[in-house]
Amino acid sequence: MSQSIVAWTHSRGGYPDALQRTKIKLNDAPLRSTEVLVRVKAAALNPVDIQLMAFPLLARLPNAIMPNFKGMGEDFAGIVEQAGNESGFKPGDEVFGLIFFFPDGSLQEMMRIDTAKTNAVVRKPASWTWEQAAALPLVWLTARTMMKSIESYVPKGGKVAVLGGSSSTGMYAVHLAKQRGCIVAATCSSAKADFVRSMGADEIIDYRNDSVPDALKAFAPDAVLDCVGGTECIGIAQRYVTVVGDKTSRTSLGGALTYLFNPQMILRSFLGLIGLSPSYLCINLAFDQKWLEEALLLPPEKIIIDSTFSFDQVVEAYERLNTGRTMGKVVVSID
């Protein structure tokens, strides 16, 4: 008989009504050689969860393509209960990583992970808590993907500007840029300036009181890393990389998917590709295990958690995330 587990899922109703706590059947088929069964100890929330719940196209897709009830969450930390002989893990291993949110998500008590398909699962350092481990994968890999995309544009000791330096992704973009010897400017509010400096920023641009485009022009960056969205700073640097796109709404999907709905972004990227304008790219993160392993050197105090909620408080956790006033990750502890 299949084991029932508790999971948080969302239906077609849109956020927040679509969010629900439910029981699902755990797939009890024998593990493939590359699979692991993980007891989840913590999971982190991401704005994309809310954006997917609010995405109208999902409500129109047939069940054969998109089931009525879909999983939530991508980041996780947990204990390996069972492991296939080619998975690279063994029972008892403490792991953390990132999974694709469809179909199951990480907000559930147990989950099967195929390490051959999800190449972003690594062993958890003993010095990290479950919550710290769950807080890191998506934002770290997003920042790392952004850094990779500007390597050929930024000389040694060059200048990098990060828009949204106190955001969960932006703080690690600042850290990684500084780690590589760059001079870093970052936008944030004055209240978060000291924190962003502690992550490595050399210059702070207070977006509430300063003209960000004017300040960026004065800074003259080699590349801009955009973690907030918008268009006002495009073209200031020779390389502009965004994980959001032109939109600024927290409830609208960002990332490379926005190319499908924005011809201006396509034209902008094409003109940059052929050298008629500064380079522009809207990206999604790369599921790269080696990049995630680089995070193992991060001291625990650099893993920033805004708040932690219990498994029964997922609704409240998403409410906190949706305020747009978090600093660090919103994490759910799963006992």
N, C-alpha and C positions, 0 to 999 in steps of 0.2 A: 504494500500500500504506500502511495506517495506521501511524503511528509509535508505537512502544512507549515508555512512560515508566515510571519507578519511582514508586510511590505507597504510602503507608501507609493501610490500610483496616481496618475491623473487620467481623467476621461476626456470627453470632447467638449465639456462645458466651458472651458476657459478659466483662467486664474481669477479669483481664488476658489471658485465653486467646484472646479474639476478635481481639486486635491482631496485625496481620501486615504484613510488607513484601512487596509483590507488583509485578508488571508489569501495566499496563493499556494499552489502546489509546486513543491520543489521537484525539478526533473530528477527522477531516481534512476535513470538509465546509467549503465556503467560509464565511468569516466573514460574519455579518450586519452590516449597516451600523453597528449600535450595539455590536458585540462587539470585544473585544481578546484577543489571545493573549499571555499573560504567562509569562516564564521566572521561576519562583519562586526567590528568593535566601534568604528566611528566612520562617519561620512560627512562630506562638506557640501554646502549648497553653492550654486552658481547662478548668476543672472540669466543664463541661457535656459535654465529650468522654467523660469517664469515666462520668458520669451516664447518658448515652445508651447506652453499652455495657452498663451494668448495668440498663437499663430493661426489665422483663420483657415489656411489651406489644410491643416491637419484634420479639421472637423469634416472636410469634404472627401477625404480619402477613404476608399472601401476598407472593410476589416481585413481583407486578404493582404492588403499592403500595410495598413497601419491599424493594429488591434485597438479595440475600444479602450482598453486599460493599458497604459504605458508606464514603465518604470521611471523613477526620478533619481537624479544624482549620477555623478561620474567618478568623483574622488572617493577613495575608501582606504581603510586600514583594517587588518584583521589577522586571524590565525588560520593557517592551512589545516583543514581537517583530513582531507584526502588529496593525493597527488598522483597523476599519471607519471609513468617512468621516463617520459621525455619532457616533462614540464620544467625541470630545473629546480624543483622544490620538493620538500618532504613534509609529512605531517608534523605539526608543531612549529613550523617556520612562521615567524611574525613578518608580515608583508604589508606593503602599501602600494598604491598605484592608481591607474586611471582606466576606466572602461568606457565603451560606447554606451550612451544612455538608453538606446533601444536594443532589445525590447525590455530589459529588466531593470536597469538602473542599480545604484549602490545603496539606496535607502531600503534595505531589506536585511533580515537576520542572517541569511545564508545566500551565497551565490556561486555559480559555476563560472569559471573564467578559462577561456581557451588561450593559453599563452602564445600560441602560434598566430592568433588573430589580434590579440591585444598585447602588443610588445611594449608595455609600460608597467611592469610589475617588478618590484625589487624588494629585498629584505629590509625590514625596518631597523634602524639603529636602536640599540637598547636605551640610549639616552633620550630618545624622543617618546613623548606620550602618544597614545593612539590618536588623540585629537590633533596633535601637531603633525603627525604623519599624514592624516587625512586632509589636512588643510593645504598641503603643498602641491600635489601633482599638476593639476590643471593650470594654475597660475604660473608655476615655475616653467612648465613646458611651453606655455604661451610666450612668456618673456624670452625663453631660450630660442624659440623659433624666430621671434622678432630680431634678436641679436644676430642670428645666423644670416638673416636676410639683408643685413646692412654691412656685413664684414668687408665686402669689396669696395664700399663707398667711404669708409672711415679709416683714415691713416692712423698710424701709431700716435697716440696722444691727441687724436682728433676730438671733435666736439659732437656730442649727442644730446638732443633735447627729448625729454619724455613728457608727453601731455597726459596728465593724470598720475602724477608721481606718488600720490598716496593711495591709489587704487590697488587692489590686490595683485593685479598683474604689473602695474606701473612700478610698485616698490621693488619688485625683482628685476624689472628692466633697468632701473636705476642702479641696483646692486651689481648686476652683471656688466653693465657698461663701465662702471667705476672699476670693477675687478679687472677689466681688460685695459685699464690705463687711460680711459677716455675722460675728458672734461665734461661734466654732466650738468645740464640745467633741467629743472623739473617744475611743472606747474602744480600748485596745490593752494589751499587756503593758508592764511597766516597761522591759524591754530595748529596746522599739521606740519608747519615748516621745519621745526626741530626734528620731528620724526623722519621726515624725508631726507634731511641732512644726515641723520644717523645711518640711513641706508646707502649714502654715498654721494648725494647731490652736492655740487659745488656752488650752484646758484639756484635761488628760488624765485619763481615768478608767481606772484599772488594774483590768481586769475580773477579774484573779486575786485581788486583795486587797480590792477595794471592792465594795459592793453597787451594781450598775449602776443598778437602778431608783431607789434612794434618791439616788444622785448625780445622775441625770437630773432627778428632781423638784426637787432643790436648784438645778440649772442653769436649769430652767424654759424649755426650748426652744420655739420657735414650730413647729418641724418636726423630725421624726426621720427620718434616712435609714439604713435597715437593710441592711447588706451581709453579715450573718452568719446571720440566721434566728432563730426563736424567738418567744415571745409575751410575755415578762415586761415589756417596755417599751411595749406597745401601750396607747394611751389617755393617756399622759403629756403628749403634745403634741396640738395641734389637728389636725395633719396627720402621718400616719405612712405612709411609703413604703418598701416593701421590694422587693428584686429576688430574694429567696429564698423568702419565705413562712414558714409556721409551722415547717417542718422544720429540723433542725440537722445532719442527716447529710450528709457531703460526697458520698456516692454516690447520693443521691436527687435527682431533678430538682426544680429550683426555678422561680421566675418565675411568670408568669401561668398557665402550664399547671396549677399546683397548685390553682387554683380548681375544676378538674374533679373533684378527689378530696377536697376539703375544704369541706363545706357551711358550717362555721363561718366560713371566710374570706369566702364569698359573703354570709352574713348580716352580718358585720362591715362589709363594704364598702357593703351596702345601707343599713344603719342610719346609716352616716356620710353617705351620699348624701342621705338625707332629713332629716338634721340631728338625729337622735336619739342620736348618739354621735360622738366625734371621727372625723375623716375617715381612712379606711384604704384603701390601694391597693397591690396587688402588680402589678408591671409587668415588661415585657420592654423591651429597648433599642430605640431607633428608628434605622433605617438612614438617617441624614441627612447628606448630603455637606457642607452648610454647617457643621454642628456639627463634623464631622471636620476641616474646614478651619480652624476655630478653634484646633485643636491645633497648627497649624503655628507658632504663636507660642510654644509651650512650649520652654524651653531644654533642650538635650539632657540636662543633668544631672537634670532632673525626670522623665526616662523611666527607670523603675527596672526593671532586669533582675536576676532572682535568679540565673539560671544559663543557660548556653548549651551545647547538645549538637549533635553532628554528625547528619547525616541517617541514619546507621547506628545511632544511639543513641536512637531514639525510645522504645523500651521503657524505657530508663533515665530518659529525660526524664519520662515519665509516672509512673514510680516516685517521682521527686523531687517532682513536682506533688502526688501522692497522699499525701505525708507530712503535708500541711497546715501545714508549717512554712516555707513559702517567703515571701520578702518581695520582691514584684515578680514579673515574668513569667518563666516558663520558655520559652525560645526554642530553636528548631531551625534551624541554619544548613544551607542546601541548596546544595551546590556543583555 
